[in-house]
Amino acid sequence: MSLASPLALLWLAALIPVVVFYILKIRLRRVPVSTILFWRQIYDEQQPRSIWQRMRHWLSLLAQVVLILLLVLALADPFFAWETRQLRRIVLIVDNSASMNATDVSPSRLAAAKDEALRVIRGMRFRDELAIVTAGGSPRVVCGFSSHSRTLSHAIDDVVATDNPTRVIEAVELARRLLGERQDEHQREIVVLTDTAKGQARQNSNLADHSAERAPASPPPNLNFEVPDPGLQIRTRRFGTNAGNVGITQFQTRRSLIDPLGYEILVEVTNASDELVECRLEIDLNDEVVDVVPLKLTPGQRWSQSFEKTSADGGHLMAKLDRADTLAVDNRAWAVLPQREMLPVTLVTEGNLFLQKVFESNPLVTLTRIDPPGWKPPGSRIRQNAGTENSNVAFNSARSLATAATSGITVLHRHVPEVLPSGAVLVIDPRNSCEAWQLGEPIQNPIVHQQDKDSPVLGHVRLDNVVMPEARQVTFASDEGVKVLARSVAGDPLLATIERPGQKVLLLTVNLDEGDLPLRTAFPILMMNALNWCTENRGELRESLPTGAITEIDVAALRSVGQAFQPDPNAPSDVELNQTTRPAGVAGTTGQPGKADLRLVAPDGRRSALPTPSERLSLGPFDQCGVWRVVADEGDTTLLELACNLADRNESDVRVPKSDAATSASVVSTGWLGNRPVWFWLIAVAWLLMAVEWWAYQRRVIE
């Protein structure tokens, strides 16, 4: 045995005054009395003194000496050599992923795991050190190495349930790094409290595979942690039963690139159970039912389907299953549908029925037709679509044309001013030159030889089989910002774009009055793509993120969303955000959101401040299913909405085979000292000795 504080033995000097006080005898005081008759009678009746009565004085001295020895030895903190060799450094991994919220174990798997974690803490031996790591989503160290049980218990209480996927493998690697940082003779252990029996298979969600209709319901393999260090011991305690579950494993929506009001929904439902399941899938848009589908899923079946719907309004799409099971978080899924906004288009033409009708047929376009400058027939008026008033407008200069262009998109048919207006401009069949190009001779029967298939303007459009009797040669004044999308066999540009600061121009040199381009379905698609390109409308897909994901946004563009809704005529008409993040239903604000702080609001109302040190800002990881919002503090204006779903087939499969569900030996280990130091038992013996001495010497009994 060794002593941790040998200087504490100096307290043995306290034995000297104790022994001196017991050896010293008290001299009796003589007192005269009138008679000793009564004292003699008492002395004669007294029985002979017992051994206890003769020894009680020395036994009391011995008890005091032993008591002092016990207290001093406890202060010296003795310990055995085997205690040093068997000290443990433990990393406790608590899985707080979505599957741990399953209720097949009352009240939940996570609650049972936290109770087991408290048992592990209570089972720590003296001088053992323990750290706590969570494995739901990105592994996180909740509490560093500590031997204080109360601190560790409070850290376990602070572990909250999340909707993140399981990351046990990564958590074990983090635990190994924590143990590897301190090289000593301590025994190193990793205790894993989880429900997963899928190993690395649960680490990947595999969302891209939509082809398989059924998934085999075979039991997953057990966790198999490779231990390169033989001195490291890993113990796993699993929670859960073989309970089945049905969940929505994918839910996405996007706007149609062809239909102005259309949108598509992709839903996938997985039956992760060993029995036939009948349920109903309901899809709502802003709490209004869009579709209801009855489902009949065989064991292990994965059902997926796409729906085509129409709506100009954006908002929140929600899919929900009407079947209650052990895991409720995957019975609902959310998606954000971008809102379609009315687009003002000013058409400057002498008259082209095909060009006018292609814009009038678009329900999102507010069309205004204006006669070109210099051509003023008697009684000419601005002809607008239904619901607008007719009025005489003098449009005789490029300045007035530029003023009209600021309200939306300007479409110039044939007549082109010398200086193109700012903003978005579509030029079709130009008949005169301008500052951007010089017009050449007509081209007879051009054939499209080269087409940029990657351009969003030519998405779903083929021009190589279109009959074009006539086009115009064009020579650009500068190659800066010019991109030719379609060329003829001779190399002449037929379709090109020009991007300059404050200006975007799409040039089509084909004569629409000749040929069959206006009669083909490619023409309205081309015009729709042109409108989307001019307005930078790439917000067709607002991807629903999986839990645990991290995304980036453009801070400057995000702040400008609120400013775009101010009554400012110079404000931009549209905003491009990362991941096509133009919010649906952005409300106006009376403040200046460009100067307000940004906050991230979780579905449950939790708010966290967002730092904005640079142009790009990372959001996440998202640990809860639902719709997350980025708001400006001033006015609480919603600038961005992001949907987050579980979207993990492996996480929805909460089945734990019986061989894994049956708990192995307890992870709590105790020593023969009962996980208490030697000084604790010395103090306990000292208290016991004090109690015995009090009972023998200090107790008073009145009969």
Steps between C-alpha positions, in 0.01 A plus 500: 500500500616851421399841628392785275561764776766363741540841668160449656665249741625799698153515649602192706644748746143542625546166682732658756248727677236225485728247674617760754142586593420132558816432710465798729298420812264743664585564869187455713397784727448418871161605637400448867162329563299437813492121463623228263228254593313531175814498284620180670162334438527581127856370488401172668205444264712569185599183313858438396604700190482317165775481238318761290492737793870447555589539130252763380746783566770345284252388236381859471860609450547232237181612318622859492838396365344281230262782405789742454695242302203443265448872441866570437528203265194624310666841462811330360277349224638146477459293186603157379730435207230302319275808511751693291535217252121463462406866461270551204452778248154458345328673209124464520325531160128581520307463174241781488403451134147491362456125538570530873166684528318171430251412772523121486708534818311701762510795510752510214827344398688817579356518851605139562848577366533802731398286799770250404749785466424611856563143617837506327586825676394362837713192432821697452784408732697760690738693272323369188446767232206513261412713194161521327452512121172515306457308173189666357618692194854635519670348808531753779688492831241588763737472795875448510681255726383544856470290814231719656182295485265795549650689205475190283140437608400856411665456159291187438185691596591767244506249213184576300321302232569598139382397154856454376623178339716256692875557489628233736802410288621861496431531875718195570780654294468820702512297822818329383660837435399619847654192660810521283582852612605376847747213496527337844435170676127561536261240367318652201137418434230619260139440604247537215132546588305472176222318318675451170605159383578610147862608524617723222184428298304746712757771446388564138145590408528413127230742387581480131382146438138518382498206260452215745140446597566251777771460758581162651401472864814318607644566846786748491851407608622577849727783586857390454752749632853423399729544799859544384609567859471183712495716816171661392176332598166585334174402663165543327161514667208500254145613563190413303294214367415360159214748464408601145461851368362673190644837406530763228859465382492765228289807426606759242324757285602722209343741261444385144736642242224492238168560672502847662262389777602137523709328761604143568510303823716195564403278794655179625357283778688202646351213697777399740305222666441128466128523436254634243404861568199692374498876552411826327728775373365856501670798336400853603594843367452772761264271696289429191484142374677450168482121466421190704650161406412167666805278546539128544864416566647154524782429748809695399330673205612846391226692316567821308291716268509847345196730488442788260295788643432864415496805723630853467521537876801375687512378855556192710432152368452229761470126453369289786412140572194412703667198662633524855817301565803496725675789323286808436758736352499337154121492472511861377717681248518860381598683183503868402331587170632822340232756426439610143496877463338704225754616243440827310596470131504796261465388136611756240383384159300604197304183540585130518219272606723207594728713715210671672309179567802317641524762777126534551471124549740519791284557809792656686562773243340843512533605137511856371522549121643828370535623145865548399649852482455690174198293391180672617196394303178690569329394821791283617459386859680286751326166496523321833378171627163464673449709808712799387392834356594623152677833472686698236874492554764688310796272478736686269837478670741250646474683832128423532572144399764468772256642753243235411763227523567563866161349590581154360612354168505688172440300180610681182367354178689628194527866608808552718611840642857615457565448870349190657306563820638377829364196676374186326445531124385244239580598142327295229565537126684836516482720190753767594835528676567634848792568729535126580514359145506577130232340284609335174336339201209254528582130529286271289392162642751479787543158662592470866832321515612567856279536808600554863308224674621606844348846480182552706356697206502188282375259763257250341541685166635366169558737209684270258175378339326840481431653158646854490465663158672821608729644766739792534876520514624664821845631588543586867676822592686323781543138607478594867199330661386346169412131489370338183248225575415391144700536176428428137712278279685812383571599861255789516338550845127427502445516877733682739508664841675817614563560867630839609476689829136588553392340173411156364417461132371194313528531122307279254575588135234270344205646307188377679272588210676240288549139598337270754677600824190674646295188420722262692482422872862609524398864455293547822759297690774724359312813604438356848868418537586850379278657767656283769848589379428872486356507851767264634217277609685185592281443802330199348636254758500577873664181618382350829807436711563185703553535872860555592572686175687831464428749222636839393317819410596831346476756781488804273228350283309386806500845655389653172184289498335727755616808314351363177157530658545862602313767298822596324484535120873434476479172691581183303205305368636162599772356719720203446571297810710192555304179441230711335399639835249768412251467786135426449270769632758751619324775688593866483671679785512859608861478612822444313574128504833566335616640835316260729656194660416160359367214710427136430163383634449127553162329451450491878565876528861491616689805376874529447698798376681464168843655452544687173875557467519424127290466188433130559334364811473136606172385653466181700527231590122476509406271786120520482244413235275779378536841336795713610494877445762771469350823629612859544475612860347831406140425414558122519490484120537153353779512244551129434320173568660157489321168548678225692395133513641178640541360146704201615380148423745345745395735779132419438581130535493474878501121515753345737538121467433299813862391520599864522207615711585252771731701719841360566683525828463833670757759406526596869795336680577529870805415709521327838516841665157583359630778270599701808849621598677360807461825691122472466498169683745629762262789572210254516685283755588812700133602514408148610763505774372836622147361516613197702698717742203729549278202574749357749620815678274795434156342495277585797220263597247606762299218657 
